[in-house]
């Protein structure tokens, strides 16, 4: 860069900094803020218009613990308490996750007050009878009257289970139904189901590096009015292992990001088709970081491109 161009760039930067300082001094409103507090980010379920917080909670690996480990149970209870205190609602689990459903039920029972829970789990077996037994068992483990969302896990025997879920929804035994994939698998089959079946939700893998869903699934969800839960938002921890030692860009402050977790999550929930991201954690401090992504400003299309380019450049 020439000296003249560098001076022009510096002058523009100073002007921007001065404009920001002036806005702050005048206490001008910022998008995503109510007065001096960041607003909670909510998303509508297209099927009904019901709103959900944009950050939920997954339980894969993190809640599949030994039920005799009282220390671990107290930690999970503290995680749930923090989640609800910071405005969380959507908890997602599965019979596939070992003891996770029973741990969720145990921890919910320890809470002092009834939380604003949106209970989501899955059926993960073959055959009608086995599916019904498994879903009933899940309800008992969670100790809920009914599930808000029941999903067919990784499309396993999906035709059989989806027929059951339609009957259960019509009878009021569940509120919403859906299907899931993970690790970016079986996208073509999922697209065909989305095109032909009356789904309320789909769950799929989407994060800053795993973006195949942008090509067909996310636009299709938007077109068909299907809510989207984004799983593996941190790529199973891979994003932290790869990028956490790198500096968070200064311009991340423009979207109220204080850490990498919020950077990763705000990229996901800023996609117009995504309803809720469901990160999992086994630490209270990390839950606080995750929930911070559910407040304040989100990147627009231009800033989303900048976020992607920054990650690719590291």
NUBA-810554 format. One record per residue (C-alpha): x, z, y. Coordinates in pm, whole numbers. Layout:
// NUBA-810554
<<X Z Y>>
...
//
This chain:
// NUBA-810554
<<0 0 0>>
<<130 -91 346>>
<<189 175 612>>
<<-99 33 820>>
<<-345 40 526>>
<<-232 389 432>>
<<-296 509 788>>
<<-643 349 783>>
<<-719 519 451>>
<<-606 856 586>>
<<-814 810 899>>
<<-1125 736 692>>
<<-1058 1039 476>>
<<-1026 1262 785>>
<<-1354 1124 921>>
<<-1531 1202 595>>
<<-1386 1551 587>>
<<-1490 1611 947>>
<<-1843 1482 875>>
<<-1874 1714 577>>
<<-1751 2010 782>>
<<-2001 1928 1056>>
<<-2287 1906 805>>
<<-2194 2243 663>>
<<-2163 2401 1006>>
<<-2510 2271 1098>>
<<-2649 2390 762>>
<<-2798 2048 694>>
<<-2993 2018 367>>
<<-2820 1864 68>>
<<-2998 1674 -208>>
<<-3035 1906 -505>>
<<-3030 2221 -290>>
<<-3309 2443 -163>>
<<-3173 2619 144>>
<<-2841 2769 41>>
<<-2919 2765 -332>>
<<-2879 2477 -579>>
<<-3207 2359 -728>>
<<-3277 2366 -1099>>
<<-3271 2019 -1255>>
<<-3591 1944 -1446>>
<<-3691 1641 -1648>>
<<-4036 1524 -1755>>
<<-4138 1458 -2114>>
<<-4285 1108 -2075>>
<<-4563 1165 -2330>>
<<-4724 1448 -2132>>
<<-4545 1504 -1801>>
<<-4440 1854 -1909>>
<<-4105 1946 -1754>>
<<-3799 2083 -1928>>
<<-3467 2212 -1792>>
<<-3207 1938 -1823>>
<<-2962 2168 -2004>>
<<-3065 2312 -2339>>
<<-2876 2469 -2628>>
<<-2766 2344 -2966>>
<<-2677 2565 -3264>>
<<-2462 2337 -3481>>
<<-2158 2531 -3611>>
<<-2188 2803 -3346>>
<<-2489 2992 -3489>>
<<-2424 2939 -3860>>
<<-2266 3284 -3896>>
<<-2266 3565 -4151>>
<<-2587 3763 -4104>>
<<-2403 4081 -4204>>
<<-2160 4043 -3914>>
<<-2325 4265 -3655>>
<<-2061 4195 -3391>>
<<-2118 3820 -3420>>
<<-2494 3870 -3404>>
<<-2465 4076 -3086>>
<<-2256 3800 -2931>>
<<-2517 3536 -3021>>
<<-2788 3759 -2880>>
<<-2592 3786 -2555>>
<<-2556 3407 -2552>>
<<-2933 3365 -2588>>
<<-3001 3625 -2322>>
<<-2765 3447 -2082>>
<<-2924 3112 -2165>>
<<-3272 3234 -2073>>
<<-3155 3432 -1769>>
<<-3002 3113 -1629>>
<<-3318 2910 -1678>>
<<-3278 2767 -2027>>
<<-3567 2676 -2252>>
<<-3481 2414 -2518>>
<<-3311 2548 -2833>>
<<-3240 2297 -3108>>
<<-3149 2375 -3467>>
<<-3181 2245 -3824>>
<<-3186 2364 -4185>>
<<-2863 2165 -4214>>
<<-2683 2422 -3997>>
<<-2651 2693 -4260>>
<<-2783 3027 -4136>>
<<-2839 2905 -3779>>
<<-3219 2915 -3789>>
<<-3226 3267 -3927>>
<<-2969 3376 -3669>>
<<-3179 3226 -3388>>
<<-3484 3415 -3514>>
<<-3285 3737 -3544>>
<<-3148 3705 -3191>>
<<-3484 3612 -3038>>
<<-3629 3930 -3187>>
<<-3362 4137 -3012>>
<<-3455 4017 -2664>>
<<-3629 4268 -2440>>
<<-3878 4015 -2308>>
<<-4052 3704 -2439>>
<<-3845 3404 -2332>>
<<-3970 3069 -2204>>
<<-3876 2903 -2534>>
<<-3911 2538 -2627>>
<<-3840 2562 -3000>>
<<-3703 2248 -3163>>
<<-3583 2206 -3519>>
<<-3572 1942 -3791>>
<<-3675 1858 -4143>>
<<-3376 1764 -4359>>
<<-3475 1696 -4717>>
<<-3642 1431 -4934>>
<<-4002 1425 -5046>>
<<-4333 1539 -4896>>
<<-4359 1872 -5076>>
<<-3997 1970 -5007>>
<<-4040 1874 -4643>>
<<-4351 2088 -4598>>
<<-4183 2386 -4766>>
<<-3874 2349 -4551>>
<<-4067 2327 -4224>>
<<-4277 2630 -4312>>
<<-3963 2824 -4397>>
<<-3808 2725 -4063>>
<<-4114 2860 -3881>>
<<-4080 3193 -4061>>
<<-3707 3211 -3990>>
<<-3762 3152 -3620>>
<<-4072 3374 -3624>>
<<-4267 3136 -3400>>
<<-4634 3047 -3423>>
<<-4550 2678 -3415>>
<<-4263 2454 -3315>>
<<-4273 2267 -2989>>
<<-4073 1984 -3144>>
<<-4016 1890 -3507>>
<<-3769 1608 -3577>>
<<-3665 1411 -3884>>
<<-3295 1490 -3914>>
<<-3067 1185 -3934>>
<<-3363 972 -4046>>
<<-3359 1125 -4395>>
<<-3678 1006 -4574>>
<<-3819 945 -4230>>
<<-4129 750 -4337>>
<<-4251 1037 -4555>>
<<-4181 1310 -4300>>
<<-4305 1117 -3998>>
<<-4642 1073 -4169>>
<<-4658 1451 -4216>>
<<-4554 1517 -3857>>
<<-4829 1290 -3726>>
<<-5084 1492 -3925>>
<<-4937 1822 -3807>>
<<-4936 1712 -3445>>
<<-5300 1600 -3466>>
<<-5387 1940 -3617>>
<<-5195 2130 -3348>>
<<-4932 2262 -3589>>
<<-4654 2109 -3376>>
<<-4662 1986 -3018>>
<<-4418 1695 -3030>>
<<-4252 1485 -3300>>
<<-3931 1288 -3314>>
<<-3635 1157 -3512>>
<<-3261 1210 -3476>>
<<-2923 1053 -3536>>
<<-2575 1193 -3472>>
<<-2215 1076 -3445>>
<<-2339 737 -3322>>
<<-2475 635 -3662>>
<<-2768 413 -3765>>
<<-2852 294 -3417>>
<<-3010 -31 -3534>>
<<-3249 152 -3765>>
<<-3331 405 -3493>>
<<-3411 121 -3251>>
<<-3655 -32 -3500>>
<<-3832 303 -3543>>
<<-3850 351 -3166>>
<<-4006 6 -3131>>
<<-4276 63 -3392>>
<<-4355 436 -3419>>
<<-4534 670 -3172>>
<<-4238 899 -3105>>
<<-4235 1171 -2842>>
<<-3860 1242 -2873>>
<<-3543 1094 -3008>>
<<-3214 1277 -3041>>
<<-2887 1088 -3031>>
<<-2520 1121 -2950>>
<<-2426 1053 -2589>>
<<-2128 1167 -2385>>
<<-1863 1029 -2151>>
<<-1675 861 -2436>>
<<-1955 790 -2686>>
<<-2171 554 -2484>>
<<-2306 304 -2735>>
<<-2656 442 -2673>>
<<-2649 290 -2324>>
<<-2664 -60 -2471>>
<<-3003 -44 -2644>>
<<-3134 304 -2728>>
<<-3148 461 -2382>>
<<-3311 159 -2216>>
<<-3556 142 -2508>>
<<-3643 509 -2469>>
<<-3711 453 -2100>>
<<-3923 148 -2176>>
<<-4123 317 -2452>>
<<-4170 651 -2276>>
<<-3970 854 -2528>>
<<-3788 1172 -2429>>
<<-3418 1193 -2520>>
<<-3215 1491 -2637>>
<<-2841 1422 -2613>>
<<-2637 1584 -2889>>
<<-2258 1621 -2918>>
<<-2223 1623 -2535>>
<<-1866 1752 -2566>>
<<-1787 1534 -2868>>
<<-1767 1842 -3089>>
<<-1514 1996 -2850>>
<<-1305 1680 -2846>>
<<-1352 1622 -2474>>
<<-1207 1963 -2394>>
<<-913 1917 -2628>>
<<-837 1587 -2464>>
<<-903 1654 -2096>>
<<-920 2028 -2022>>
<<-548 2043 -1939>>
<<-600 1775 -1672>>
<<-706 1857 -1316>>
<<-1074 1840 -1233>>
<<-1099 1586 -949>>
<<-1157 1734 -605>>
<<-1451 1499 -547>>
<<-1639 1670 -835>>
<<-1743 1924 -571>>
<<-1979 1657 -438>>
<<-2195 1708 -747>>
<<-2146 2086 -761>>
<<-1908 2082 -1059>>
<<-1677 2380 -1092>>
<<-1539 2302 -1437>>
<<-1506 2031 -1699>>
<<-1817 2141 -1891>>
<<-2032 2075 -1586>>
<<-1854 1744 -1522>>
<<-1925 1625 -1878>>
<<-2285 1747 -1879>>
<<-2382 1613 -1536>>
<<-2269 1268 -1640>>
<<-2510 1284 -1934>>
<<-2817 1424 -1761>>
<<-2778 1189 -1466>>
<<-2871 897 -1691>>
<<-3236 823 -1607>>
<<-3342 809 -1973>>
<<-3193 1145 -2077>>
<<-3430 1440 -2081>>
<<-3203 1723 -2196>>
<<-2845 1773 -2317>>
<<-2795 2035 -2589>>
<<-2439 2173 -2586>>
<<-2352 2446 -2837>>
<<-2125 2742 -2778>>
<<-2018 3071 -2934>>
<<-1906 3232 -2606>>
<<-2112 3385 -2327>>
<<-1869 3261 -2060>>
<<-1903 2905 -2186>>
<<-2281 2936 -2183>>
<<-2261 3030 -1815>>
<<-2048 2723 -1747>>
<<-2288 2499 -1939>>
<<-2595 2629 -1761>>
<<-2431 2568 -1423>>
<<-2466 2196 -1494>>
<<-2843 2237 -1478>>
<<-2838 2307 -1104>>
<<-2747 2125 -785>>
<<-2657 1764 -723>>
<<-2619 1483 -976>>
<<-2403 1172 -955>>
<<-2563 844 -855>>
<<-2473 517 -1029>>
<<-2165 467 -814>>
<<-2030 815 -880>>
<<-2108 783 -1252>>
<<-1879 479 -1258>>
<<-1612 679 -1078>>
<<-1643 961 -1333>>
<<-1604 714 -1617>>
<<-1306 544 -1455>>
<<-1136 876 -1389>>
<<-1170 978 -1755>>
<<-1042 643 -1878>>
<<-741 678 -1648>>
<<-631 1018 -1785>>
//
